[in-house]
Amino acid sequence: MTQVSLHHIALAYNGQHVLNDINLDIAPGEFCVFIGPSGCGKSSLLRLIAGLEPVSAGTVTIDGLTINDVPPAQRQIAMVFQSYALYPHMTVYDNMAFGLARQRLDKAEIGRRVREASRILQLDALLARKPGALSGGQRQRVAIGRAIVKKPKVFLFDEPLSNLDASLRAQTRLEIARLHRDLHTASMIYVTHDQVEAMTLADKIVLLRPAAEAPGQSNVAQIGTPLELYHHPANLFAARFIGTPAMNFLGASLASVTPQGIVATLRGRACDAAVDGDGLGPGAALTLGIRPEHVVLGQGAWQAQIVHIEALGEHSYVHLRWADDQPLLVAKTQDDSLRAGATVAFALPVTALHAFRDDGLALRRLVGR
């Protein structure tokens, strides 16, 4: 059974489209992450599901019931905000219990729910404290606890870790992942700009693009598992956005199509790629893509000059200039003998290359993950 469904959703402000033709199904217990650049509408989409933004067109359903006109408090959802939104004059216990008291639940039931949530989030020792005496990570756990006690069908998280430092983000990310496992019947919808959060938490990623980049089309650039988006981007937008450092892109043209893939012309030389070129004719413009970890240094027919090396400990990113008409190429390596200014050979493995048509759509990969 689908728990949350969005059908042809649109959202506009003063005639300006922010979201257009969003179609999405989220299963019970699924962890779905909305990610994309600033201005793509990911927070607006979350607020629309919450009932904090009006739907301009389309329908939102939970468990098959349309909720477009249902007030936020009656949608059986709980939202965790970036800013925590705790009452500073109340204790942790009272912050978590406040919403339940407003619903006139029995005090014993309120106490049971708060204790259960505090156990899950390891807040037992903090129940008598006020928010001012808590760290940022503890405050965020209280905000999550306030959501848990409502026993919602759907949890909504709006960039909940963005106010935390790096170590607290990593720790709280693990706690959210554990919470998802413990509360396996509730769906979680999570907005972030952080790819690490998206890749490590999500069962499903929804990659959104700004409406201005795809006029008249859906904001959704691709939907899939984290590894599907990483290894099989559907278009140039997805390929550019997913991955740090970003995928390398090389301008090329199609020479021929073979049973094993295509032969492209790259800087006047043949370059094979194991992708499906059916429907394309010789001379068609292509963009070849390859991730930094797949560029092979120290061997191959290509030569490039090392411009800069970013040494990160167990590995380095090597920036290569190999053609005036191409952007710098980035390669990941564990070879610490390389030096800036030196010339190095490199190879572009056939099975690691992606290819994109001139309209930005990816050609289907014939091999690879």
N, C-alpha and C positions, 0 to 999 in steps of 0.2 A: 504494500500500500504506500502511495506517495504521501508524505506528510505535508510538505510545502510545495505549491505549484504557482508559477508565474506564467500567465498566458498573454502574450502580446502587450506587455506592460510598456506604457509611455509616461513620461513625466516632463512637463514643460512649465517654465516660468515666463510670464509675459510674452508668450508665443515663442520663446526660445527653448528648443528641445535639449533636455539634459539626458534623458534616457529614451531610447526608441526600440520598440519591438523586442523586448526581453522575454525569452521563453526558457524556463528552467524548472526542473523537477528535483526535489531534495527528499531522499528516502528517510524513514524513521531511523534515528541513530547515526545518521551520516554527518560528517564534519565537512562543511562546505566553506571554502575561503574565497572571498571577493578580493581581487588584487588588480592593480592597474595604476597608471600615472595620475598625478594630481589633476582634478577636473574631469575624470572619467565617469563620475557618478556613483562610485561604490558606496560611499556613506549615504547618499541620497536613496539608493536602492534599499539599503538596510532600514533607513527611517521609514521608507514607504511600506515595508513589510511590518514594521512596528506600528504603523498607523499614525506616525508623526508627520508624514507628508501625504497629500491627497494624490490619488491615482488619476492621471489625465486620461488614460485609456487602458483597457485590458482588465484582467481579473487576478486577484490574489486569493488563493484557497489554502486552508489548513484542514487536513483530514477530509478533503472533498467539499468543505463548506466555504462559500465565497465570503470573504471578510472585508471587502472594500469599504463598507459603511459601518463596520463594527468598531466601537471605541477601543483605543489601545489597551485599556485595563481589562477588557473582556476577550482579548485575543489569545489567551493562554500562552503568552510569551513573556520572557524576562530579558531585559537589556542591560548590558554592562558597558558603561561609558568610559571614554578615555580619561575623564577628569575625576573618576571615582564617585563624585556626587554624594558624599556621606554627610550626615548631619553632625557638625562639629561639637554640639553640646550634648550629644547622646553617646552612651557607651557602645562598644562593639555589639553587645547583645541587643541593645535597644535599636540600633541601626538595622540589624538583621530581622528583628521582630516587628518593626514599625508597620510594614506593609500588611503583615498578617493580622495585626491588631486592628488596622483599618477595615479589614474584611470581617471583623468580629469573630475570629476563630477562638475556640476555647483556649484558656491560658496553658493548660496541660499540653494541648496539641502544638501550640506555638513553641513551648519549651522543648518538646521532643524534636521538632523540625530544626530549631536553632542548634541544639546539641548535635544532631546528626550532621548538619552542614559544617559545624565547627570541627567535628571529628575528621570529616573528609578533608578539610582545608587546614587542619592542624592549627586551629585558632583557640583551642580550649583555654590556654593560659592567658589569652588576651581579651576575654569577654567583658571584663570590668573596665578596660581602658577606653579612653576616648581617642578619636582619630589623630589628634595632635600629638599623641604619645607613640604613634606607630610609624614605621618606615613606609616608604612608597610601596614596596612589595606587599607588606602586611595590609595596607589600605586597599590595595587592589584585590587581595584575597577576601577582605570583608565585603567589597562590592560584589564579588562573585558569589560569596555566601548569601548575600541578600537576594540574589537571583535564584540560588538553589532552593531556598526555603519555600519559594512560591510553587515548586514542583511544576514548572511549565512544560509544555510540549516542545517548545522551541526556545533555545538560547540565542540571543543576538549579542555579538561582541563588536564594539566600534573602536578599533585600534587600542585595545586595552593595555598594551605594553609600551606604548610610545613615550610615556613619561618616565620610564624606568631606565637606569643605567644598564650597560651591557651585561654585567654579571646577573643582575636581578631579572633582566629580560629572559636570559637563558634558563634561570631557575623557575620563573613563573611559567614559561612556555612548557616546561616539563610537567608542572602541576596541572596546567590546563589539559595537556594530553592525558594525564592520569585521570583527571576528572571526566573526560570524555569516555574513557574505558569504564569508569565506575557507573556513569549515568548513561548507559548504552542505549536506552530507549528514546532519549530526547535528541532531536536534531540540533546541531550547532551551526550557526552562520556567523562567519568571522571576517571582519574587514581589516586589512593591513596593507601597508606599502612595503613591508619587509619580506623579501623573497625567502629568507631562511624560515620565518614563521610559516609562510604558505607551504613550502616544500615539506617541512617536518610535521606539520599538524594535519594537513588536509587529506581527506579521502577524495575530495573533488575540488578542483580549482576552477573558478570562473574568472577568466582574464577579460577585463573591460578596457575599452579604448574610448577616448573622448568623442562625443557625437560629431564634433567638427572634423575629425579625421576620417569619418565614414558617413558623409551626408546621406540621409535617407535610408541608411542601413542600421542593423542592430549594433548596439554598443558592444555586444559580446564578440570578442575576437576568437576565443576558443574555450571549450569546456572539456576537462579531462582530468585524469589522475596527475599528480605531480610529475611522474616519470614520462607520461604521455606527452605533456607539454614540453618537457625538457628534450626528449629524444625525437619527438615527432611534431614539431611546431607546424600548425596548419597554414601559417602565412608569415610574411616578413615581420609584421608587428609582434607576433608571439615570439618569433626567433630573436628579435632585438631585445625584447623586454625580459624574457626568462633566461637567467644565467648571469653569473658575475665571476670574472669579466664577461662582457657580452660576446656573442658569437662573432667570428670574423666574417666579413662579407667581401666578395670579390666579383667585379664585373666581368661577364663572359658572354659568349654566344654559342648557340647549338651548332655543332658540326654534323652529327649524325646520331641516329637511334639504333641501338643494338639489342639483342636478347638479354644482355647482361646489364643494360642501362643506357647511358648516353655518353657520347664523346663531345666535350665542350672545347671551344677555343678560348684559351686563357693566355693573354699576352703573346699571341701568335703561336702558341704551342698546344698540343692536344692534352686534355685533362679528362680522365674517365671518372664517372660518378655512377654509383649503383642506384639510380632512380628511374622511375617510369616516365619516359619522354613521349609516350603515345599522344598523337594529336598535334605535336609541334613540328614545324618545318625547319629545314636548315637555315641558319642565320637568325633564328629567333633569339631575342635578348634574354639573358638569364642572369640571375645573381646566385653565385655559389656561396655556401656557408659552411664553416667548420668551427667547432668549439676549440678553445685554446688547448685543452688537454689532449686533443686528437692530432694536433700538429706535431710531426715527428722531427726533432732536431738532430743534427749530426749525420744525416744520411738523406739521399734523395737527389733529384735532378735540379731542384731550384736552389738559388743562392740569394742570401739577403744579408744586410748589414745590421748588427745589433745596435739599436739606438739607446735603449735604456733597459735596466734590469731591476725589477722589484723583488728583493729577497725577503721572503716571509717565513724563513725558518726551514721547515721540512720541504718546501718547494719554492720556486721562483717563477715570476711572470716575465718573459723576455719579449720586448717590443722590437719588431723587425721592420726595416724599410727595404722593400724589395722591388718596388716599382714606383715611379713618379706619379703614375695615373691610378694608383691603388692606395687605400688607407693603410696605416701601419697594421702589421699582422702581430697578434699576441699569441705566444705559445707558453704552455705550462711545462716546467721541467724540474727535475731534481739534480741536474748537472750543475754543480757550483764552480766549475772551471771556466764557464763562459764569461767574457768581458765585453763591456761596451766598446764599440768601434770595430770589433772583429767581424769577419765575414763567416757565415755559417751556412751549411747545406740544410735543406729541410724537404720534407715530403708531405703531400696531401693525400692520405689514404683513400682509396676508392670507396670503401665501405663507410667512411666517416663523413663524407660530403653530403650536404643538403643542397637542393636546387629550388629556385623560386622563379616563377614566370614574371613577365613584365607587369602583370596586374597584382603581383605580390603573393599569389597563392603558391603553396608548396607543391612540388612534384612528389608523388608517393615514393618513399624509400623502399627498395627491394630487399635490403638486408639491414642488419643493425638492430639495436634494441628497440 
